[in-house]
């Protein structure tokens, strides 16, 4: 897959690339390149072969796109090709790849409404069954009749103005504002039970971009005035530094390789599973309630193991895996 994405980048920057050149660049045979091209074509990437001495492969011209026919797979293909972020891709590169001005106009509209947050790629999407309705509504300005389950398990209903969709950690989120007025919010599609088109329409706000809104939302999520201090042993240093911290977080490095991290959160309770998973390598020093809650959880865990069959103690879990990072949605392993 990495080689195929690399090939797409090569084709995107060149009018035509010979198979021999691609094979040499990636250290494979030309036959492997032929198979890669067949795989890309089967995935919907518009790869074309050009005959002749100066021939090779190129990205073929795209056909006109009806905005209502673009589904999540199309959006992902456009994202891979680099055209869902037109501010960075630019019209010249799109034209060089054979993407028409009509298609570019559709992509510019999509870029304001679709955002791929690629911080995590681990989780399975369970809510894309609503995407066709959401796609139609957000691109044509139709109000949605929605019903969803809240975090507490209660049912909620409302008329919503869909401003966009965000793919994050294998799940789709709808960004929508109440039709009666108010700020936008995010809704996980796998929590949505009903999403139906209505006869009502709305005007898409000119100054709204879903990516900007989402980045601000992620930065603000979990922030607050509750101060949490963590003492981090050298063994957990690298992994803690890989977590995406908030702008208000403070990290102090010590000569022995340990860290002191100050977090400012809305509730300390959500830190219990994360801190507990590090055992003695991450110790909270404040607030006292967090220390007591973690100690109580560890005591109850130990009690659950006291009556198990005796045997040699297993070696400590290695800190070089990313199992804990996978369990923390919204945290960036590469930060």
N, C-alpha and C positions, 0 to 999 in steps of 0.2 A: 504493500500500500504506500509506503514512504517513497519508493522509487516511482510509482505511478503519479503521485502528487508532484514529485520533482519533475517528471516529464511534462506535466501540465504547465508548470511554471516555465519550462524551457519553450514550450510551444506558444505560451502567452507572450513571450518577449521576442519571438522570431517569426518571420513570415513563413519559413519552411525549414525543417530540421531533418537531415537524412537519418535513416535508421542506423547506419553505420556509426555516425557521430554519437547518437544516443547510446548505442551498445558500448562504445569505447568509454564514454563518460561514466557509465554506471557499472562497468566491468562485467557485462553479461554478453551473451550471444545475440545476434540479430534476430534469431528465432524467438528469444525471450522478449525482445522489444515488440515483435509482431503480436505475441500473446498479450502483452501489456496494452497495446492499442486496441485489441479486440475487447479486453476487459473494460477499458475506458469508454469505448463506443457502446458496449452493452449497458453501462451505467448512465448513458445519456449525455456524455461529454461529446460535443460535436467535432470529433477528430476526422480529418480527411487525408487521404493519401494523394500526393501529387506526382505524376509520372515525369520521366525525363531525367537528363543528366544532372540537373540542378534541383530535382524533386526531392520529396521526403514526406514528412507529415506536418500538418498545420491544423489550427483550429478553424473549422469551417464556418462560413457565415450562418448566423442564426436566422430563423424565420420570425415573422412578427408574432409577438406573444400577446394573447389575451390575458389581462391581469387576473381574470377569474379562473384561468386554467393553471396558474402557478401554485403548486402545492409545496409541502415542506421539502420534498426531495428536489424539486426544481430550485427552491431557495438555497438548499445546501450546495447544489451544483454551482449556482452562481457565486456562492460564498467561496467555494474552493477556487473558482476561476478568478476571484478577486474583484468581482463587479458589484457586490452588495454593499461595498464601502466606497462609493464614488468619489468622496472627498480625497481619498488616498490613491484610488486607482486612476481616476481621471478619464476624460472622454477619448483622448488620443489613444490610450492603450486599448480601450474597448473597440474603437474603430479599427485598430491594427489587427485585432482578433476577429474582425468581421461581424461585430455586434452592431446592429443598425441603430440609428438615432431613436427609432420608435421603441426598440427594446430598452435602450438606455433610459428613456423616460420612465418606463415601467420600473426599471431597477432603481432609479432615483426615488420613486415613490415607495418601493419596497424597503429601501435603506432607512427610511424614516419610521417604518412600521415593524421591521423584523430585525432582531439582534441576536447573534449567536455568542453567548458567553461561554468561552471554551476553557474556563478554569478547571473544570472537571469533565471527564469523558467516561465515567464509570457506570452510570445508572441507566436503566431501561425506561424508555418513554412509554407511559401508560395513558396519556391523554390525547393522543393525536387523532382520535376518532372525531373530535370536535373541530379539527383544523379546517375542513372544507367550509363549514358555516362561518367560523371566525374569519377565514381568509376573505370570503365574500363580503362580510359585514365591514371589515376594516378598510377594504379597498374601494367600497362603494358608499360608505358613510351611512350604514343602516344600524339602527339601534337594536340591541339584542335583549331578548327575554331570558334571563339566566337564573338558575337555581344551583346552589352549591352547598357543600358541607364546610362548616367552620372548623377551626382547630379543636374546638371543644366538642365537636360532633353534632352541633345543632344545624338545622336547615335554614338557609337564608335565600331570599329571592330579591331581584331588583331588575330594573331596566338599565342597561349599561351601554355606554358609548365606547366601542373598542378602538383604542388608539394604536395597539400593536401587539406583537407576540415576541416572546424571548425564549430561546432554547438554552437551558442551563442544566448541566449534570444529568442529561438524558431525559429531561422533562420539559414540557412546554408550559409556559406561563402566559396568561393574557393580561395585558395592561389596559385597564378600562376605567372610565369615570362614570359616576351616576348620571343618568339622563336628566335627573331633576336638579343637577348642579353639585359641585364639589370636586375635590382633588382626585386624581387617578389613584388606583390601587392595583395590586397584582393578585392574580387568581391562578392557582395551579390547576391545570386542565383536568388532571386525574381526580380532583376533588369536585369538579363540576358535573352535575347530574343532568342538567338541561341547558341547551344553548340553541335558541330558536330566533330566526329572523322575524322582525316586526314590520309594520307599515310606516314606522317613524324613521326619519333621517336626521343626520346631524352634520355640522360643518367641522371638518378636521382642523384643529387649531394650528395656525401658521407657524407659531413659535415652538412647537412641540416636536422633539425627536426622541424616540423611544430609548435609544442607546444612552443619551445623556441622562434621561430620567432614571433609567435602570442603574447606571453607575452611581448616581447620587443616592438612590434607594439602598443599594448594597452597602455603601459607605455608612449610611445612617442606621442600618439595621443592627439592632443589638447595642447601640451606643446609649450611654446614660451617665448618671452621676455617681454610680456605685463603683468605688475603687477596689480593684482586686490586685493583690501583689503575689507574684509567683517567683519562688526561688528555683532556678533550673540548674540541674547538675550538668557537668560537661558532657556526659553520655547522651543527654537529650538536647544539647545545644543546637546542633545542626538542624534537627527536625523542627524545633520550635521556631528557628529563624526562617524556616520555609513556609510557615503559616502567614497568611495575609492578615496583618494587623491593621487596626483603624488608625486614622490620622491622629487621634488623641492618645494612642498607646505610646508608652515609653519603654525603651530597652536600654539597660545598663550592662555592659560587658565587663567582666572581672579578669584579673591576670591569670587566674587558675583555669580559665575556660568556662566558668559558670556564668549565668545570667540572672539578672533581676528584671522582671517584666511587670510593668504597671498597666492594667487594663481599666477602662472606664465603661462600664456596661449598664444595661437597664435592669438586669436580674442576674444574680450570681448563680442561680440554680442551674442554668443551662451549661455551666462549666463543669458540673460534677462528673458527667461521663468522660469528658476529655481529660481532665486532670487525673481522675482515678486510673485511667488507662496507662499512665506513665509510672504508676507505683511510686517508689521512693525518689525517682529522678526529677519529679516536679512537685514541689511542696507549696501550698498556698499559706502565706503568712497573715493575710487579711482578705476579707473580713473573717472574724472568728466563726460566724455562722457557717461559712463555707468549709472551714477546717473541720468543724464538728460534724457536718453532713457527710464529708468524705470519710472521716474516721468511722462513722456509724455504718456507712455502706461497706467499708472494708471489713469491719467486725462481722457484719451479717454474711458477707461472702465467705470469710474464714469459717464461720460456724457451719455454713452449708457444706464445706469440704471436710470438716472434722471427722465425719463418720464414713468417709469414703475409704476404699481399700488402701492400705499402706503400700508405699512403693518409693523408689528413688525420686527425688525432686527433679522435675524437668529443668533443662537449662533456661535461662531467661530469654524472653522473646527478643529477637534482634531488632535494633532500632533502625536498620537500614531498609526496612520494608515500608510500604505506604498504607498499611491497613488502617491506621488511625486517621490518616489524611482522607481516606475514602469515606470514613464515617462522619466527616465534618463538611457538610454542604457549605458552599460559599467560601471555602478556603483554598488558596491557590498553591499547589505543590511547587510551582516554579518561581514563586515570589522571592 
